[in-house]
Amino acid sequence: MTWKIETNMETNRLPKILCRAKRLSRLLKPVMPIFAAVYGFMMIYMTALPMADGNETFGRQVLSWGLTLVAIALTYILVHRVEPKVFPEAKQFSLKFPKPAIVLGLLLLAPLWGVVEGYAVYGLTSLMHTVQMEPITYTPDELREDLLASVHAVLLAPVLEELCYRQLAISPFRRRWVQVLVCVLMALLFGIVHVRNFPGAFLAAMFYGLVFIWTRNIWHAVVLHAGHNLTATLLAVYCFFGLGEIQMSRMPIFILSDVKIVVVAAVFAVIGFIILRIKLK
């Protein structure tokens, strides 16, 4: 008899607990984009601390990589374990890594996106003031530094930034138009974090956010982000060996590719599009 009474009491408590959880979810949801932006900024700041004084030795680079891996692990637990329990809507987005063929197709699309972004930023900036361009040159030491930095820029930073500024911020919302509004807000905040490259960072964040909303999988945005950063590294090698001339603006930072790069990027994009069409059928 006592056991039945206790069971009934527990059964009666369950609706109250669920009701409180729903209230908590409603209260937290509107502030999730701001939380994600602040959290993302803190994680990025933490990973950059070893090189805050401008000293980018190999040891400090490795320490920064280690801190970034820790930040990625914490963020992954947050978006995989915690967020779906607080916001059931987050389950509509997948954290499953795509097949190798899909990854290849996205990577082949990334160079064209880098070209388009550069010319888009150039067009927008030139409407406001004269843009000072200069050819990019690299010494062996500068190239070595860029290649070392690319380990973080290609393999680590895209994962952390996409989890924070896209997955964590957008996934709690169910309606598409709300997701797009949050995407715009996060793109603005993402641009502010990248102060010297605000226009490019804003456009990139919009692109990655819309890809995330459309595909329902954050890894698609991560791969495109990583491919974009990888393209920048390959352009550094391209310039170092004198294969062509790339123009660069330092405020805001963006790159204008030459005709050869544009053609190659277009060809890669066509191949990538064909692969994606075949594999996504």
MIDOSE-1310 file (N, C-alpha, C; in nm, 2 decimals, decimal comma, always signed):
residues 281
mtwk	+0,08/-0,12/+0,00/+0,00/+0,00/+0,00/+0,09/+0,13/+0,00; +0,19/+0,13/+0,09/+0,28/+0,24/+0,09/+0,35/+0,26/-0,04; +0,39/+0,15/-0,10/+0,46/+0,15/-0,23/+0,37/+0,22/-0,34; +0,24/+0,18/-0,34/+0,15/+0,24/-0,44/+0,13/+0,39/-0,42
ietn	+0,13/+0,43/-0,29/+0,11/+0,58/-0,26/+0,23/+0,65/-0,31; +0,36/+0,60/-0,29/+0,48/+0,67/-0,33/+0,49/+0,67/-0,48; +0,44/+0,56/-0,55/+0,44/+0,56/-0,69/+0,35/+0,66/-0,75; +0,23/+0,68/-0,69/+0,13/+0,78/-0,74/+0,19/+0,92/-0,72
metn	+0,26/+0,94/-0,61/+0,32/+1,07/-0,58/+0,42/+1,11/-0,69; +0,51/+1,01/-0,72/+0,61/+1,03/-0,82/+0,55/+1,05/-0,96; +0,44/+0,98/-0,99/+0,37/+1,00/-1,12/+0,31/+1,14/-1,12; +0,25/+1,19/-1,01/+0,20/+1,32/-1,01/+0,30/+1,43/-1,02
rlpk	+0,43/+1,40/-0,97/+0,53/+1,50/-0,98/+0,59/+1,52/-1,13; +0,58/+1,41/-1,20/+0,64/+1,41/-1,34/+0,58/+1,52/-1,43; +0,45/+1,54/-1,43/+0,40/+1,65/-1,52/+0,45/+1,79/-1,47; +0,47/+1,80/-1,34/+0,52/+1,93/-1,28/+0,66/+1,95/-1,33
ilcr	+0,74/+1,85/-1,32/+0,88/+1,86/-1,36/+0,89/+1,89/-1,51; +0,81/+1,83/-1,59/+0,81/+1,85/-1,73/+0,77/+1,99/-1,76; +0,67/+2,04/-1,69/+0,62/+2,18/-1,71/+0,73/+2,28/-1,67; +0,80/+2,26/-1,56/+0,91/+2,35/-1,52/+1,02/+2,34/-1,63
akrl	+1,05/+2,23/-1,68/+1,15/+2,21/-1,78/+1,11/+2,29/-1,91; +0,99/+2,29/-1,95/+0,94/+2,36/-2,06/+0,95/+2,51/-2,04; +0,92/+2,56/-1,92/+0,93/+2,70/-1,88/+1,07/+2,74/-1,89; +1,16/+2,66/-1,84/+1,30/+2,69/-1,84/+1,35/+2,70/-1,98
srll	+1,31/+2,61/-2,07/+1,34/+2,61/-2,21/+1,30/+2,74/-2,28; +1,17/+2,78/-2,25/+1,12/+2,90/-2,31/+1,20/+3,03/-2,26; +1,24/+3,03/-2,14/+1,32/+3,14/-2,09/+1,46/+3,15/-2,14; +1,52/+3,03/-2,16/+1,66/+3,03/-2,21/+1,67/+3,05/-2,36
kpvm	+1,57/+3,00/-2,43/+1,58/+3,00/-2,58/+1,61/+3,14/-2,64; +1,55/+3,25/-2,60/+1,57/+3,38/-2,66/+1,72/+3,43/-2,64; +1,78/+3,39/-2,53/+1,91/+3,44/-2,50/+2,02/+3,34/-2,55; +1,99/+3,23/-2,61/+2,09/+3,13/-2,65/+2,19/+3,19/-2,76
pifa	+2,14/+3,27/-2,85/+2,24/+3,33/-2,95/+2,34/+3,42/-2,88; +2,30/+3,50/-2,78/+2,40/+3,58/-2,70/+2,49/+3,49/-2,62; +2,43/+3,39/-2,56/+2,51/+3,30/-2,48/+2,62/+3,23/-2,57; +2,57/+3,19/-2,69/+2,66/+3,12/-2,78/+2,78/+3,21/-2,83
avyg	+2,74/+3,34/-2,85/+2,84/+3,44/-2,90/+2,94/+3,46/-2,79; +2,90/+3,48/-2,66/+2,99/+3,51/-2,55/+3,07/+3,38/-2,52; +3,01/+3,27/-2,52/+3,08/+3,14/-2,50/+3,19/+3,12/-2,61; +3,15/+3,15/-2,74/+3,24/+3,13/-2,85/+3,36/+3,22/-2,84
fmmi	+3,33/+3,35/-2,80/+3,44/+3,45/-2,78/+3,53/+3,40/-2,67; +3,48/+3,35/-2,56/+3,56/+3,31/-2,45/+3,65/+3,19/-2,49; +3,59/+3,10/-2,57/+3,67/+2,98/-2,61/+3,78/+3,03/-2,71; +3,75/+3,11/-2,80/+3,85/+3,16/-2,90/+3,96/+3,24/-2,83
ymta	+3,92/+3,32/-2,73/+4,02/+3,40/-2,65/+4,11/+3,31/-2,57; +4,05/+3,20/-2,51/+4,13/+3,11/-2,43/+4,24/+3,04/-2,52; +4,20/+3,00/-2,64/+4,29/+2,92/-2,73/+4,40/+3,01/-2,78; +4,37/+3,15/-2,79/+4,47/+3,24/-2,84/+4,57/+3,29/-2,73
lpma	+4,54/+3,26/-2,61/+4,62/+3,32/-2,50/+4,77/+3,29/-2,51; +4,81/+3,16/-2,55/+4,95/+3,13/-2,55/+5,03/+3,23/-2,65; +4,96/+3,29/-2,74/+5,03/+3,37/-2,84/+4,99/+3,52/-2,83; +4,93/+3,55/-2,71/+4,88/+3,69/-2,70/+4,98/+3,80/-2,71
dgne	+5,11/+3,77/-2,67/+5,21/+3,87/-2,68/+5,28/+3,87/-2,81; +5,23/+3,80/-2,91/+5,29/+3,80/-3,04/+5,40/+3,70/-3,06; +5,43/+3,62/-2,96/+5,53/+3,52/-2,97/+5,47/+3,39/-3,02; +5,50/+3,35/-3,14/+5,43/+3,23/-3,20/+5,53/+3,12/-3,23
tfgr	+5,60/+3,09/-3,12/+5,70/+2,97/-3,13/+5,62/+2,84/-3,15; +5,69/+2,74/-3,19/+5,63/+2,61/-3,21/+5,56/+2,56/-3,08; +5,63/+2,57/-2,97/+5,58/+2,53/-2,84/+5,45/+2,59/-2,81; +5,44/+2,73/-2,83/+5,32/+2,80/-2,80/+5,21/+2,76/-2,90
qvls	+5,24/+2,73/-3,02/+5,14/+2,69/-3,12/+5,08/+2,55/-3,07; +5,17/+2,46/-3,03/+5,12/+2,33/-2,98/+5,03/+2,35/-2,86; +5,06/+2,44/-2,77/+4,98/+2,47/-2,65/+4,84/+2,52/-2,70; +4,84/+2,61/-2,80/+4,72/+2,66/-2,85/+4,63/+2,55/-2,91
wglt	+4,70/+2,46/-2,98/+4,63/+2,35/-3,04/+4,56/+2,26/-2,93; +4,64/+2,24/-2,83/+4,59/+2,16/-2,72/+4,46/+2,22/-2,65; +4,47/+2,35/-2,63/+4,36/+2,43/-2,57/+4,24/+2,42/-2,66; +4,26/+2,43/-2,79/+4,15/+2,43/-2,88/+4,08/+2,29/-2,88
lvai	+4,16/+2,19/-2,87/+4,11/+2,05/-2,87/+4,02/+2,04/-2,74; +4,07/+2,09/-2,63/+3,99/+2,09/-2,51/+3,86/+2,17/-2,53; +3,87/+2,29/-2,59/+3,75/+2,37/-2,61/+3,65/+2,30/-2,70; +3,70/+2,23/-2,81/+3,61/+2,15/-2,90/+3,54/+2,04/-2,82
alty	+3,62/+1,97/-2,74/+3,56/+1,86/-2,66/+3,45/+1,91/-2,57; +3,47/+2,02/-2,50/+3,37/+2,07/-2,41/+3,25/+2,12/-2,49; +3,27/+2,18/-2,60/+3,16/+2,24/-2,68/+3,08/+2,12/-2,74; +3,15/+2,02/-2,78/+3,08/+1,90/-2,84/+2,99/+1,84/-2,74
ilvh	+3,04/+1,82/-2,62/+2,95/+1,77/-2,51/+2,83/+1,86/-2,49; +2,85/+1,99/-2,49/+2,74/+2,08/-2,47/+2,64/+2,07/-2,58; +2,68/+2,06/-2,71/+2,58/+2,06/-2,81/+2,52/+1,92/-2,83; +2,59/+1,81/-2,79/+2,55/+1,68/-2,82/+2,47/+1,62/-2,70
rvep	+2,51/+1,65/-2,58/+2,45/+1,60/-2,46/+2,35/+1,69/-2,39; +2,39/+1,82/-2,37/+2,32/+1,91/-2,29/+2,21/+1,98/-2,37; +2,24/+2,04/-2,48/+2,15/+2,12/-2,55/+2,02/+2,05/-2,60; +2,03/+1,92/-2,65/+1,91/+1,85/-2,69/+1,81/+1,82/-2,58
kvfp	+1,87/+1,81/-2,45/+1,78/+1,78/-2,34/+1,71/+1,91/-2,30; +1,77/+2,02/-2,31/+1,70/+2,15/-2,27/+1,61/+2,20/-2,39; +1,66/+2,18/-2,51/+1,58/+2,22/-2,63/+1,57/+2,10/-2,72; +1,46/+2,03/-2,71/+1,43/+1,91/-2,80/+1,44/+1,94/-2,95
eakq	+1,42/+2,07/-2,98/+1,42/+2,11/-3,12/+1,56/+2,09/-3,18; +1,66/+2,09/-3,10/+1,80/+2,08/-3,15/+1,82/+1,94/-3,21; +1,74/+1,84/-3,18/+1,75/+1,71/-3,24/+1,73/+1,71/-3,39; +1,67/+1,81/-3,45/+1,64/+1,82/-3,59/+1,77/+1,83/-3,67
fslk	+1,88/+1,87/-3,60/+2,01/+1,89/-3,66/+2,10/+1,77/-3,63; +2,17/+1,72/-3,73/+2,26/+1,60/-3,71/+2,40/+1,64/-3,68; +2,46/+1,56/-3,59/+2,60/+1,57/-3,56/+2,68/+1,46/-3,63; +2,62/+1,38/-3,71/+2,68/+1,27/-3,78/+2,78/+1,32/-3,89
fpkp	+2,90/+1,27/-3,89/+3,00/+1,32/-3,99/+2,96/+1,26/-4,12; +2,97/+1,35/-4,23/+2,93/+1,30/-4,36/+3,03/+1,20/-4,42; +2,98/+1,13/-4,53/+3,07/+1,03/-4,60/+3,18/+1,10/-4,67; +3,29/+1,03/-4,69/+3,41/+1,09/-4,75/+3,39/+1,16/-4,89
aivl	+3,30/+1,10/-4,97/+3,27/+1,16/-5,10/+3,20/+1,30/-5,08; +3,11/+1,31/-4,98/+3,05/+1,44/-4,95/+3,15/+1,54/-4,91; +3,24/+1,50/-4,82/+3,35/+1,59/-4,77/+3,43/+1,63/-4,89; +3,47/+1,54/-4,98/+3,55/+1,58/-5,10/+3,47/+1,68/-5,19
glll	+3,34/+1,66/-5,21/+3,26/+1,75/-5,29/+3,26/+1,89/-5,23; +3,24/+1,90/-5,10/+3,24/+2,03/-5,03/+3,37/+2,10/-5,04; +3,48/+2,02/-5,02/+3,62/+2,08/-5,02/+3,64/+2,14/-5,16; +3,59/+2,07/-5,27/+3,61/+2,12/-5,40/+3,53/+2,25/-5,43
lapl	+3,42/+2,26/-5,36/+3,34/+2,39/-5,37/+3,41/+2,51/-5,30; +3,48/+2,48/-5,19/+3,53/+2,58/-5,11/+3,62/+2,69/-5,18; +3,71/+2,65/-5,27/+3,80/+2,75/-5,34/+3,71/+2,86/-5,41; +3,60/+2,81/-5,48/+3,52/+2,91/-5,55/+3,45/+3,00/-5,45
wgvv	+3,41/+2,95/-5,34/+3,36/+3,04/-5,23/+3,46/+3,14/-5,19; +3,58/+3,10/-5,17/+3,69/+3,20/-5,13/+3,71/+3,30/-5,24; +3,70/+3,27/-5,37/+3,72/+3,37/-5,47/+3,60/+3,46/-5,47; +3,48/+3,41/-5,46/+3,36/+3,49/-5,46/+3,36/+3,59/-5,34
egya	+3,39/+3,54/-5,22/+3,40/+3,62/-5,10/+3,49/+3,74/-5,12; +3,61/+3,71/-5,18/+3,71/+3,82/-5,20/+3,66/+3,93/-5,29; +3,60/+3,89/-5,40/+3,55/+3,99/-5,49/+3,42/+4,06/-5,43; +3,34/+3,99/-5,35/+3,23/+4,05/-5,29/+3,27/+4,16/-5,19
vygl	+3,37/+4,13/-5,11/+3,42/+4,22/-5,01/+3,48/+4,34/-5,08; +3,56/+4,32/-5,19/+3,62/+4,42/-5,27/+3,51/+4,52/-5,32; +3,40/+4,46/-5,38/+3,29/+4,54/-5,43/+3,23/+4,63/-5,33; +3,20/+4,57/-5,21/+3,13/+4,64/-5,11/+3,22/+4,75/-5,05
tslm	+3,35/+4,72/-5,03/+3,44/+4,81/-4,97/+3,46/+4,93/-5,07; +3,48/+4,90/-5,19/+3,50/+5,01/-5,29/+3,39/+5,10/-5,31; +3,27/+5,07/-5,26/+3,16/+5,16/-5,27/+3,17/+5,27/-5,16; +3,25/+5,24/-5,06/+3,26/+5,33/-4,94/+3,39/+5,41/-4,95
htvq	+3,50/+5,35/-5,00/+3,62/+5,43/-5,01/+3,72/+5,36/-5,11; +3,83/+5,42/-5,14/+3,92/+5,37/-5,23/+4,00/+5,25/-5,16; +4,01/+5,14/-5,23/+4,07/+5,02/-5,17/+4,22/+5,02/-5,21; +4,31/+5,01/-5,12/+4,45/+5,00/-5,14/+4,49/+4,85/-5,15
mepi	+4,53/+4,81/-5,27/+4,57/+4,67/-5,30/+4,72/+4,66/-5,31; +4,78/+4,55/-5,27/+4,92/+4,53/-5,29/+4,94/+4,38/-5,32; +5,04/+4,35/-5,40/+5,07/+4,21/-5,43/+5,13/+4,13/-5,31; +5,09/+4,01/-5,29/+5,14/+3,93/-5,18/+5,27/+3,86/-5,21
tytp	+5,36/+3,88/-5,12/+5,49/+3,81/-5,14/+5,53/+3,74/-5,01; +5,60/+3,63/-5,02/+5,63/+3,55/-4,91/+5,78/+3,52/-4,90; +5,84/+3,53/-4,79/+5,98/+3,48/-4,76/+5,97/+3,34/-4,71; +6,07/+3,26/-4,72/+6,06/+3,12/-4,66/+6,02/+3,12/-4,52
delr	+6,06/+3,21/-4,43/+6,02/+3,22/-4,29/+5,87/+3,25/-4,28; +5,82/+3,34/-4,36/+5,68/+3,38/-4,35/+5,59/+3,26/-4,40; +5,64/+3,19/-4,50/+5,56/+3,08/-4,55/+5,56/+2,97/-4,44; +5,67/+2,95/-4,38/+5,68/+2,84/-4,27/+5,58/+2,88/-4,16
edll	+5,58/+3,01/-4,12/+5,48/+3,05/-4,02/+5,34/+3,03/-4,06; +5,31/+3,06/-4,19/+5,17/+3,04/-4,24/+5,13/+2,90/-4,24; +5,22/+2,81/-4,28/+5,19/+2,67/-4,29/+5,17/+2,61/-4,15; +5,25/+2,66/-4,05/+5,23/+2,62/-3,91/+5,10/+2,66/-3,86
asvh	+5,06/+2,79/-3,89/+4,94/+2,84/-3,84/+4,82/+2,78/-3,90; +4,84/+2,72/-4,02/+4,73/+2,66/-4,10/+4,68/+2,53/-4,03; +4,76/+2,47/-3,95/+4,72/+2,35/-3,87/+4,60/+2,39/-3,79; +4,61/+2,50/-3,72/+4,50/+2,55/-3,64/+4,38/+2,60/-3,72
avll	+4,42/+2,68/-3,83/+4,32/+2,74/-3,91/+4,23/+2,64/-3,99; +4,29/+2,53/-4,03/+4,22/+2,44/-4,12/+4,16/+2,32/-4,04; +4,23/+2,27/-3,94/+4,18/+2,15/-3,87/+4,10/+2,17/-3,74; +4,13/+2,29/-3,67/+4,08/+2,31/-3,54/+3,98/+2,42/-3,53
apvl	+4,02/+2,54/-3,58/+3,93/+2,66/-3,56/+3,80/+2,64/-3,63; +3,78/+2,59/-3,75/+3,65/+2,57/-3,81/+3,55/+2,49/-3,72; +3,61/+2,38/-3,66/+3,52/+2,30/-3,58/+3,47/+2,38/-3,46; +3,56/+2,44/-3,39/+3,52/+2,52/-3,27/+3,42/+2,63/-3,30
eelc	+3,45/+2,71/-3,41/+3,37/+2,82/-3,44/+3,23/+2,79/-3,50; +3,23/+2,68/-3,57/+3,10/+2,64/-3,62/+3,01/+2,58/-3,52; +3,07/+2,50/-3,42/+2,99/+2,45/-3,31/+2,93/+2,56/-3,23; +3,01/+2,67/-3,20/+2,97/+2,78/-3,11/+2,88/+2,87/-3,18
yrql	+2,91/+2,92/-3,30/+2,84/+3,03/-3,37/+2,73/+2,98/-3,46; +2,72/+2,85/-3,49/+2,61/+2,80/-3,57/+2,53/+2,70/-3,49; +2,59/+2,58/-3,46/+2,51/+2,48/-3,39/+2,45/+2,52/-3,26; +2,53/+2,58/-3,17/+2,48/+2,61/-3,04/+2,38/+2,72/-3,04
aisp	+2,39/+2,82/-3,14/+2,30/+2,93/-3,14/+2,18/+2,91/-3,22; +2,18/+2,83/-3,33/+2,07/+2,82/-3,42/+1,98/+2,70/-3,39; +2,04/+2,59/-3,35/+1,97/+2,46/-3,33/+1,85/+2,46/-3,23; +1,85/+2,55/-3,13/+1,73/+2,55/-3,04/+1,60/+2,60/-3,11
frrr	+1,61/+2,66/-3,22/+1,49/+2,72/-3,28/+1,43/+2,63/-3,40; +1,30/+2,61/-3,40/+1,24/+2,52/-3,49/+1,21/+2,58/-3,63; +1,15/+2,70/-3,63/+1,11/+2,77/-3,75/+1,22/+2,82/-3,83; +1,21/+2,80/-3,96/+1,32/+2,84/-4,05/+1,35/+2,99/-4,05
wvqv	+1,25/+3,07/-4,05/+1,27/+3,21/-4,06/+1,34/+3,26/-3,93; +1,31/+3,20/-3,82/+1,38/+3,24/-3,69/+1,52/+3,19/-3,70; +1,55/+3,08/-3,75/+1,68/+3,03/-3,77/+1,77/+3,12/-3,86; +1,70/+3,17/-3,96/+1,77/+3,27/-4,05/+1,80/+3,40/-3,98
lvcv	+1,71/+3,45/-3,90/+1,73/+3,57/-3,82/+1,85/+3,55/-3,73; +1,85/+3,44/-3,66/+1,96/+3,41/-3,57/+2,09/+3,40/-3,64; +2,08/+3,34/-3,76/+2,20/+3,33/-3,85/+2,26/+3,47/-3,88; +2,17/+3,57/-3,91/+2,22/+3,70/-3,94/+2,28/+3,76/-3,82
lmal	+2,22/+3,75/-3,70/+2,27/+3,80/-3,58/+2,41/+3,74/-3,55; +2,42/+3,61/-3,56/+2,55/+3,55/-3,53/+2,66/+3,59/-3,63; +2,62/+3,61/-3,76/+2,71/+3,66/-3,86/+2,77/+3,80/-3,82; +2,68/+3,88/-3,77/+2,73/+4,02/-3,72/+2,82/+4,00/-3,60
lfgi	+2,79/+3,92/-3,51/+2,87/+3,90/-3,39/+3,00/+3,83/-3,43; +3,00/+3,74/-3,52/+3,12/+3,67/-3,57/+3,21/+3,77/-3,64; +3,15/+3,86/-3,72/+3,23/+3,96/-3,79/+3,30/+4,05/-3,69; +3,23/+4,09/-3,58/+3,29/+4,17/-3,48/+3,41/+4,11/-3,41
vhvr	+3,40/+3,98/-3,39/+3,52/+3,90/-3,33/+3,64/+3,91/-3,43; +3,61/+3,91/-3,56/+3,72/+3,92/-3,66/+3,73/+4,07/-3,71; +3,77/+4,15/-3,62/+3,76/+4,30/-3,64/+3,82/+4,34/-3,77; +3,94/+4,31/-3,80/+4,00/+4,36/-3,92/+3,94/+4,30/-4,05
nfpg	+3,87/+4,19/-4,04/+3,81/+4,13/-4,15/+3,66/+4,12/-4,14; +3,59/+4,23/-4,09/+3,45/+4,22/-4,06/+3,37/+4,18/-4,18; +3,38/+4,25/-4,30/+3,29/+4,21/-4,41/+3,31/+4,07/-4,45; +3,43/+4,02/-4,47/+3,46/+3,88/-4,51/+3,40/+3,79/-4,41
afla	+3,43/+3,81/-4,28/+3,38/+3,72/-4,17/+3,23/+3,72/-4,17; +3,17/+3,83/-4,19/+3,02/+3,84/-4,19/+2,96/+3,76/-4,30; +3,01/+3,78/-4,43/+2,97/+3,70/-4,54/+2,99/+3,55/-4,52; +3,11/+3,52/-4,47/+3,14/+3,38/-4,45/+3,04/+3,31/-4,35
amfy	+3,02/+3,38/-4,24/+2,93/+3,33/-4,14/+2,79/+3,32/-4,19; +2,74/+3,41/-4,27/+2,61/+3,40/-4,33/+2,60/+3,27/-4,42; +2,71/+3,25/-4,50/+2,71/+3,14/-4,59/+2,71/+3,01/-4,51; +2,80/+3,00/-4,42/+2,81/+2,87/-4,34/+2,68/+2,85/-4,26
glvf	+2,62/+2,96/-4,21/+2,49/+2,94/-4,13/+2,38/+2,89/-4,22; +2,37/+2,95/-4,34/+2,26/+2,91/-4,43/+2,29/+2,76/-4,48; +2,41/+2,72/-4,50/+2,44/+2,58/-4,54/+2,40/+2,49/-4,42; +2,43/+2,53/-4,30/+2,39/+2,45/-4,18/+2,24/+2,44/-4,18
iwtr	+2,16/+2,55/-4,19/+2,02/+2,55/-4,19/+1,96/+2,46/-4,30; +2,02/+2,47/-4,42/+1,97/+2,39/-4,53/+2,00/+2,24/-4,52; +2,12/+2,21/-4,48/+2,16/+2,07/-4,48/+2,13/+2,00/-4,35; +2,10/+2,08/-4,24/+2,07/+2,02/-4,11/+2,19/+1,94/-4,05
niwh	+2,31/+1,98/-4,09/+2,43/+1,91/-4,04/+2,54/+2,00/-4,03; +2,59/+2,02/-3,91/+2,70/+2,12/-3,89/+2,83/+2,09/-3,96; +2,85/+1,96/-3,98/+2,98/+1,92/-4,04/+2,99/+1,97/-4,18; +2,88/+1,99/-4,25/+2,89/+2,05/-4,39/+2,95/+2,19/-4,38
avvl	+2,90/+2,27/-4,28/+2,96/+2,40/-4,27/+3,10/+2,40/-4,22; +3,14/+2,30/-4,14/+3,27/+2,29/-4,09/+3,37/+2,26/-4,20; +3,33/+2,17/-4,29/+3,41/+2,13/-4,41/+3,43/+2,25/-4,50; +3,33/+2,32/-4,53/+3,34/+2,44/-4,62/+3,43/+2,54/-4,55
hagh	+3,41/+2,56/-4,42/+3,50/+2,66/-4,35/+3,64/+2,62/-4,36; +3,67/+2,49/-4,33/+3,81/+2,44/-4,34/+3,86/+2,45/-4,48; +3,78/+2,42/-4,58/+3,82/+2,43/-4,72/+3,86/+2,57/-4,76; +3,78/+2,66/-4,71/+3,81/+2,81/-4,73/+3,95/+2,84/-4,67
nlta	+3,97/+2,80/-4,55/+4,10/+2,83/-4,48/+4,22/+2,76/-4,55; +4,19/+2,64/-4,60/+4,29/+2,56/-4,67/+4,33/+2,63/-4,80; +4,23/+2,69/-4,87/+4,25/+2,76/-4,99/+4,35/+2,88/-4,97; +4,33/+2,95/-4,86/+4,41/+3,06/-4,83/+4,56/+3,02/-4,81
tlla	+4,58/+2,90/-4,74/+4,71/+2,84/-4,73/+4,77/+2,81/-4,86; +4,69/+2,74/-4,95/+4,75/+2,70/-5,08/+4,78/+2,83/-5,16; +4,71/+2,94/-5,15/+4,74/+3,06/-5,22/+4,87/+3,12/-5,17; +4,90/+3,10/-5,04/+5,03/+3,14/-4,99/+5,15/+3,06/-5,06
vycf	+5,13/+2,93/-5,08/+5,23/+2,85/-5,15/+5,24/+2,89/-5,30; +5,12/+2,92/-5,36/+5,11/+2,97/-5,50/+5,19/+3,09/-5,52; +5,18/+3,19/-5,42/+5,25/+3,31/-5,43/+5,40/+3,29/-5,41; +5,44/+3,21/-5,31/+5,58/+3,19/-5,28/+5,66/+3,13/-5,40
fglg	+5,60/+3,04/-5,47/+5,66/+2,98/-5,59/+5,65/+3,07/-5,72; +5,59/+3,19/-5,70/+5,58/+3,28/-5,82/+5,49/+3,22/-5,93; +5,39/+3,15/-5,90/+5,30/+3,09/-6,00/+5,20/+3,19/-6,05; +5,18/+3,30/-5,98/+5,09/+3,40/-6,02/+5,09/+3,52/-5,92
eiqm	+5,01/+3,62/-5,95/+5,01/+3,73/-5,86/+4,87/+3,75/-5,79; +4,87/+3,75/-5,66/+4,75/+3,76/-5,58/+4,76/+3,90/-5,51; +4,65/+3,97/-5,52/+4,64/+4,11/-5,46/+4,57/+4,10/-5,33; +4,61/+4,18/-5,23/+4,56/+4,17/-5,10/+4,53/+4,31/-5,04
srmp	+4,43/+4,33/-4,97/+4,40/+4,45/-4,90/+4,42/+4,42/-4,75; +4,47/+4,51/-4,67/+4,50/+4,49/-4,53/+4,39/+4,55/-4,44; +4,31/+4,64/-4,49/+4,20/+4,69/-4,41/+4,08/+4,73/-4,49; +3,98/+4,65/-4,50/+3,97/+4,51/-4,43/+4,05/+4,41/-4,51
ifil	+4,08/+4,30/-4,44/+4,16/+4,20/-4,50/+4,08/+4,12/-4,60; +4,13/+4,11/-4,73/+4,07/+4,02/-4,82/+4,17/+4,00/-4,94; +4,14/+3,90/-5,02/+4,23/+3,86/-5,13/+4,16/+3,86/-5,26; +4,22/+3,91/-5,36/+4,17/+3,90/-5,50/+4,26/+3,80/-5,58
sdvk	+4,20/+3,70/-5,62/+4,27/+3,60/-5,70/+4,29/+3,64/-5,84; +4,39/+3,58/-5,91/+4,41/+3,61/-6,05/+4,32/+3,52/-6,13; +4,33/+3,53/-6,26/+4,24/+3,46/-6,35/+4,26/+3,31/-6,35; +4,39/+3,27/-6,33/+4,42/+3,13/-6,33/+4,35/+3,06/-6,20
ivvv	+4,35/+3,13/-6,09/+4,29/+3,08/-5,97/+4,14/+3,07/-5,99; +4,08/+3,17/-6,05/+3,94/+3,18/-6,07/+3,89/+3,06/-6,16; +3,97/+3,03/-6,27/+3,94/+2,92/-6,36/+3,95/+2,79/-6,29; +4,06/+2,77/-6,21/+4,08/+2,64/-6,14/+3,97/+2,62/-6,04
aavf	+3,93/+2,73/-5,96/+3,83/+2,72/-5,86/+3,70/+2,69/-5,93; +3,67/+2,74/-6,04/+3,54/+2,71/-6,11/+3,54/+2,57/-6,15; +3,65/+2,51/-6,21/+3,65/+2,37/-6,25/+3,63/+2,28/-6,13; +3,70/+2,31/-6,02/+3,69/+2,23/-5,90/+3,54/+2,23/-5,85
avig	+3,48/+2,35/-5,86/+3,34/+2,36/-5,81/+3,25/+2,28/-5,89; +3,27/+2,27/-6,02/+3,18/+2,19/-6,11/+3,20/+2,04/-6,07; +3,32/+2,00/-6,05/+3,35/+1,86/-6,01/+3,28/+1,83/-5,88; +3,30/+1,92/-5,78/+3,24/+1,91/-5,65/+3,09/+1,90/-5,66
fiil	+3,03/+1,99/-5,74/+2,89/+1,99/-5,75/+2,84/+1,85/-5,81; +2,91/+1,80/-5,91/+2,87/+1,67/-5,97/+2,88/+1,56/-5,86; +2,98/+1,56/-5,79/+3,00/+1,46/-5,68/+2,88/+1,46/-5,58; +2,85/+1,59/-5,54/+2,74/+1,60/-5,44/+2,61/+1,56/-5,50
rikl	+2,58/+1,60/-5,63/+2,46/+1,56/-5,69/+2,44/+1,41/-5,69; +2,55/+1,34/-5,73/+2,55/+1,19/-5,74/+2,53/+1,13/-5,60; +2,60/+1,18/-5,50/+2,60/+1,11/-5,37/+2,48/+1,15/-5,28; +2,42/+1,27/-5,31/+2,31/+1,31/-5,23/+2,17/+1,27/-5,29
k	+2,17/+1,20/-5,40/+2,05/+1,15/-5,46/+1,98/+1,05/-5,37
